[in-house]
Amino acid sequence: MVGFGLARVNTPPYGAGMKNKLSSSDWIQAGFRALTAGGPQAIKVEAIARGLKVSKGSFYWHFKDVPALKSAMLEHWAKVATDDVVHSVEAGATSPAEQLRNLVEFSTNALPDPYGGAGTEAAIRDWARYDVDAGEALKSVDLRRLQFVRKLFKEHGVRGVECTSHANILYGALIGIEALSQHGFSEGQSDLTKLLELLLRDV
């Protein structure tokens, strides 16, 4: 997100793999930077290789073609921006309320530059509007995230359909606050924390 946030967990330093042979992760990160800067049409081997200051041969060592890179990007995003986030949130607190607070804090921290910065997830969502595979990946990620947030509200004591409503409200705010924050219209973490506390009281 903002969403849950791309690669906030164990993110290698920008350019960490460039001193030696580039890894597939280096190309995936570069793919996200291209996506964030110019949209899916900017994910091109020659342009990305030029940005990395390497030949195209390095790319084809790891990926058959651009569609293979895009597929790897979507898989990576689903893991790092959802699975790893859930694991970190669960490991960082015991009560569901504290886990939700950690999720808000975690999701509003600055995104690392290797993946394109704060606009990365918005770029993925825009990509999903026009690409079937990206759309399916986004739908799957949104479902898993909502299930996690709904589970935490249920464990906190929110009953019945209100769990779904609370999860939708918080997750929708997490997505929307990103756009507002980029234009200086919201202090993301502060505003989301206030919303969460109101939702937590509604038990």
N, C-alpha and C positions, 0 to 999 in steps of 0.2 A: 504494500500500500504506500503519495504517502501510503495508502493501502496498509500493508504491513511493513513495507519498506524493503527495497532490494539490497541484499548483501550487506546487512548491518552486522552479520556474524562472521568472524574470521575472514575479513576481507584483506587480501594481500595488498601491499603497497602498489600504487600505480607504477607500472613499468617494471615490476619485480622480476618478471620472466624475460625481460628483454636483453639482459646482459648475456644470457646464454640462449639456447634455442627456445623459440617461442612455444608455449604450451597451447593446448586447445582453449584453456581458460583465458589466456591473453587475447585470443581471437574472439572469444565470446564477449569479453569485456569491451573490446574494440567495436564489436557489432552493436552493443548497446549504446555506446557513445555515438556511433553513426546514426542509429535509430533516433536517439534523443535530439541530435542536432538537425537531422534532415528528413526524418520519417523513414519508413521501410524501403523506399526507393533509394535511399542513401546506403543501404547495406550492399555494397559492391566490393568484390575482391580487390580490384586494382586500387580503388580509393582508400580502402582500409589498409592495404599493404603500404601505400604511400604514407599514410598517417603513422604507421608503425615503423617506417623507414626500413622495410624489408622487401624481399622479392615475393611474388605471388606463390613461389614454390613452397614456402613455409605453410601457406594456407592449405594447399592440396596435400600436404603431409597428414593433416588432421581431418579434412573435410572433403567429401566428394565434389560438392558444389555449394552454391549459395543456399538453396533450399535445405541442405543438410545443416549448414550453420544456423539458419533460422530455427530449425527444429531443435537443435541443441540449445539455442538461446531460450526458447520457451520451456524446455525441460529444466534448464538451470534456474530460470526465474521461479518456476513452481517450487523447486526444492529450497532455494536460498531465501526467497521472499515469503514462503509460507511454512514449509516443514521446519526449517532451521529457526524461524521466528517462534513458532509454537513451542519447540523444544526449549528455547532460551527463556520464554515467558514462564513455562511450567517449572523450569529448574530454578527460577529466581525468586519464587514466592510459594507459600503453601495455601493460603486462602484464595478463593476465586476472586474476591474483591481486589486483593493485592495483585493478582495476576492480570486483571483487567487494567489496573493502574499502570502496571509495568508495560502492558501492551500499548497503552496510549503514549507513555514516555518513549518506548522503543520506536514507535511508528512515527514520531515527530522529530526524531534526531536528524541531523543533516545527513543526506545520502553521500556516500563516498564517490569521489571523482572518477575512479576507474569505470564506473557504470554510467556516467553521464550526468550525475548530480540529481537535483530535486525533481527534474521533469521526466525522469525515466519511466515511472509507472504511468504517467499520463500519456506518454508516447506509446507505451504498450497498449493502453486502452484505445487509443486512436487507431493503431495498427489493427486491432481486433475488429474494428468496424468494417474493414475491407478485405480481410484475409480469413478464410474459413478455419485454417489451423490455429491461427492466433485467437480467433473467436472462441473456438472450442477450449483452448488452453485457459483463456480468461474465465469462461463459464465454470470450468472445473475448479480453478483457484478461488473464485468468488464463493462457490458453494462450500469448499473446505474451510475457508476463513469464517464464513457465516456460521457454519456448524460449530466451530471452535468457540466463537464468541457467544453463541446461543447456549452452549454447554456450560460456560462459565456463569452466565446469568442464572441458569437453572440451578447450578450448584450453590449459588449465592442465595437462592430462595425465591426467585421470580417464578411465578406459576403459569402453567398452561401456555396459551397463545401469546401471552405477554413476553415470554422469552424470545420468540421470533420477532416481535415488534421492537423490543429493546436492542436486539442484535442488529436488526436492519437500521435502526436510528443511529446507533454508534458507528457501524461500518460505513453507512452512507455519509456520515459526518467526516469520518476519517478520509474518505475519498474527496469530498467537496472542499474540506479545509485546505488541502494541498493547493488548489487553484487560487483560493482567496489569499493564502499566505504568500504565494509567489508575487502577488500584486500589492502586498502590504496591507490587505484588508482584514487580516486576522493574525492573532498570535496563537498559532496552532496548538501548542501543548496546553497553554492556559485555557483556551476556549474549550478544548476537548475534555480537559480534566473537569471543568465546571459541568459540562454536559454529563459526563460519566457519573459524577457524584449525585446529580439529580436522579439519574436512572437507578443508581444503587439504593437510593432511599425509597424507591417505589417497590417495596416488597410487601 
